[in-house]
Amino acid sequence: MKAMNHTDHIHRKLQVSGVLVILGLLVEAVCLLWSRPIAFVVFAGLGGFLMATGVLLFLYSLVFVVSREKEVVAADKNEAS
């Protein structure tokens, strides 16, 4: 039961990171069509922030999966003993 809740939590983090990356790409695509000087600031600032946040959340969730799986395996071994 614990592992099932854990995988749902990881899937949720991966979905959020994917949405952040897609939002960043959409912001950057809109900025490419916008021909004002502020477009670059929005492109680099908001689009870059959303993309970087999505990528970092994705990488963090991958690292968290490995460490969390080790804890679950150790807990299962303790219960079996």
C-alpha positions as CSV (number, residue, x, y, z in Angstrom):
1,M,0.0,0.0,0.0
2,K,2.8,2.4,0.8
3,A,4.5,1.8,-2.6
4,M,1.3,2.5,-4.4
5,N,0.9,5.9,-2.7
6,H,4.6,6.6,-3.4
7,T,4.3,5.9,-7.1
8,D,1.2,8.1,-7.4
9,H,3.2,10.9,-5.7
10,I,6.0,10.5,-8.2
11,H,3.7,10.5,-11.1
12,R,2.1,13.7,-9.9
13,K,5.5,15.4,-9.6
14,L,6.4,14.3,-13.1
15,Q,3.1,15.6,-14.5
16,V,3.7,19.0,-12.8
17,S,7.2,19.2,-14.2
18,G,5.9,18.4,-17.7
19,V,3.3,21.1,-17.4
20,L,5.9,23.6,-16.3
21,V,8.1,22.8,-19.3
22,I,5.1,23.0,-21.7
23,L,4.1,26.4,-20.2
24,G,7.6,27.6,-20.6
25,L,7.7,26.6,-24.2
26,L,4.3,28.2,-24.9
27,V,5.5,31.5,-23.3
28,E,8.7,31.4,-25.4
29,A,6.7,30.6,-28.6
30,V,4.4,33.6,-28.0
31,C,7.4,35.8,-27.3
32,L,8.8,34.9,-30.7
33,L,5.7,36.3,-32.4
34,W,5.8,39.4,-30.3
35,S,8.0,42.2,-31.7
36,R,8.5,44.5,-28.7
37,P,11.7,44.9,-26.6
38,I,10.0,43.6,-23.5
39,A,9.4,40.3,-25.4
40,F,13.0,39.3,-24.8
41,V,12.7,39.9,-21.1
42,V,9.5,37.8,-20.9
43,F,11.2,35.2,-23.1
44,A,14.3,34.9,-21.0
45,G,12.7,35.7,-17.6
46,L,9.4,34.0,-17.4
47,G,9.9,31.3,-20.1
48,G,13.3,30.5,-18.9
49,F,12.1,30.3,-15.3
50,L,9.3,28.0,-16.1
51,M,11.5,25.7,-18.2
52,A,14.3,25.6,-15.6
53,T,11.8,24.9,-12.8
54,G,10.2,22.1,-14.7
55,V,13.6,20.5,-15.5
56,L,14.8,20.9,-12.0
57,L,11.6,19.4,-10.5
58,F,11.9,16.5,-13.0
59,L,15.5,15.8,-12.0
60,Y,14.7,16.2,-8.3
61,S,11.9,13.7,-8.6
62,L,14.2,11.2,-10.2
63,V,16.7,11.5,-7.4
64,F,14.0,11.3,-4.8
65,V,12.6,8.1,-6.4
66,V,15.9,6.3,-5.9
67,S,16.4,7.3,-2.3
68,R,12.7,6.7,-1.5
69,E,12.8,3.2,-3.1
70,K,15.8,2.3,-0.9
71,E,13.7,3.3,2.2
72,V,10.7,1.3,1.1
73,V,12.9,-1.8,0.5
74,A,14.5,-1.4,3.9
75,A,11.1,-1.1,5.6
76,D,9.8,-4.2,3.8
77,K,12.8,-6.2,4.9
78,N,12.2,-5.0,8.5
79,E,8.6,-6.0,8.4
80,A,9.5,-9.5,7.0
81,S,12.0,-10.1,9.7
